[in-house]
């Protein structure tokens, strides 16, 4: 499933279900088919994401519930590739929230 985040202050942002639900959980929102982060909630959401990123950098991926991908061991798959961190996953949403917050606009999502 795909989540699409929207705001009148930005373009749309599309994320896979597992990434979107993880980020929503960090900011204290329940995943679901639709939802909203109000302009008033945006500063707290940004802070929560930044704190989770700092925690992951300091204590490692397990500290913020990073799921361990159980990838298939194909012949052409490389085991030495670093995992994608929370900072990389959250950056687009943080940027969207900052722009929406600066414009005083809400961010909504839908599936």
C-alpha positions as CSV (number, residue, x, y, z in Angstrom):
1,X,0.0,0.0,0.0
2,X,1.1,3.6,-0.6
3,X,0.6,6.6,1.5
4,X,0.3,10.0,-0.1
5,X,0.9,13.1,2.0
6,X,-0.5,16.4,0.8
7,X,-0.4,20.1,1.7
8,X,-1.6,23.3,0.1
9,X,1.9,24.6,0.7
10,X,3.9,21.9,-1.0
11,X,3.8,19.2,-3.7
12,X,2.6,15.7,-2.8
13,X,4.8,13.1,-1.1
14,X,4.4,9.4,-1.7
15,X,5.8,6.7,0.7
16,X,5.5,3.0,1.1
17,X,3.2,1.8,3.9
18,X,6.0,0.5,6.2
19,X,8.0,3.8,6.0
20,X,4.9,6.1,6.3
21,X,3.5,4.1,9.3
22,X,6.8,4.2,11.1
23,X,7.1,7.9,10.7
24,X,3.5,8.5,11.7
25,X,4.2,6.4,14.8
26,X,7.2,8.5,15.7
27,X,5.1,11.7,15.5
28,X,2.3,10.2,17.6
29,X,-0.2,9.7,14.8
30,X,-2.2,6.5,14.3
31,X,-1.8,5.1,10.8
32,X,-4.9,4.8,8.8
33,X,-6.5,5.4,5.5
34,X,-6.7,9.2,6.1
35,X,-5.3,11.6,8.6
36,X,-4.1,15.1,9.3
37,X,-1.2,16.9,11.0
38,X,-2.5,20.3,11.7
39,X,-0.4,23.4,11.4
40,X,-0.4,23.6,15.2
41,X,1.0,20.1,15.5
42,X,3.7,20.5,12.9
43,X,6.5,21.9,15.2
44,X,6.0,18.9,17.6
45,X,6.0,16.5,14.7
46,X,9.3,17.9,13.4
47,X,10.9,17.8,16.8
48,X,9.8,14.2,17.3
49,X,11.3,13.1,14.0
50,X,14.6,15.0,14.7
51,X,14.8,13.5,18.2
52,X,14.3,10.0,16.8
53,X,17.0,10.6,14.1
54,X,19.4,11.8,16.8
55,X,18.6,8.7,19.0
56,X,19.2,6.4,16.1
57,X,22.6,8.1,15.3
58,X,23.6,7.9,18.9
59,X,22.3,4.4,19.9
60,X,21.8,2.6,16.7
61,X,18.8,1.5,14.6
62,X,17.3,-0.8,17.2
63,X,16.8,2.2,19.5
64,X,14.0,3.6,17.4
65,X,12.4,0.3,16.2
66,X,14.1,0.0,12.8
67,X,12.8,-3.2,11.3
68,X,15.5,-5.5,10.1
69,X,14.9,-6.4,6.5
70,X,15.0,-10.1,5.8
71,X,16.2,-9.8,2.2
72,X,16.4,-12.8,0.0
73,X,20.0,-14.0,-0.6
74,X,20.0,-13.7,-4.4
75,X,23.3,-14.3,-6.2
76,X,23.5,-10.7,-7.4
77,X,22.5,-9.1,-4.1
78,X,25.2,-7.4,-2.1
79,X,25.4,-8.0,1.7
80,X,27.8,-5.1,2.3
81,X,25.3,-2.3,1.3
82,X,24.5,-0.1,4.3
83,X,20.9,0.0,5.4
84,X,18.8,3.1,4.8
85,X,18.6,5.1,8.0
86,X,15.8,7.0,9.6
87,X,17.3,10.3,8.6
88,X,17.1,9.4,4.9
89,X,13.5,8.1,5.3
90,X,12.3,11.1,7.3
91,X,14.0,14.0,5.4
92,X,11.3,14.4,2.7
93,X,8.5,14.5,5.4
94,X,10.5,16.9,7.6
95,X,11.0,19.2,4.6
96,X,7.3,19.0,3.7
97,X,6.3,19.8,7.4
98,X,8.7,22.7,7.6
99,X,7.3,24.3,4.4
100,X,3.7,23.6,5.4
101,X,4.3,25.0,8.9
102,X,5.9,28.1,7.6
103,X,2.8,28.7,5.4
104,X,0.4,27.8,8.2
105,X,-1.0,24.9,6.3
106,X,-2.0,21.4,7.4
107,X,-0.5,18.2,6.1
108,X,-3.0,15.4,5.3
109,X,-2.5,11.8,4.2
110,X,-4.5,9.2,2.4
111,X,-4.0,5.7,1.1
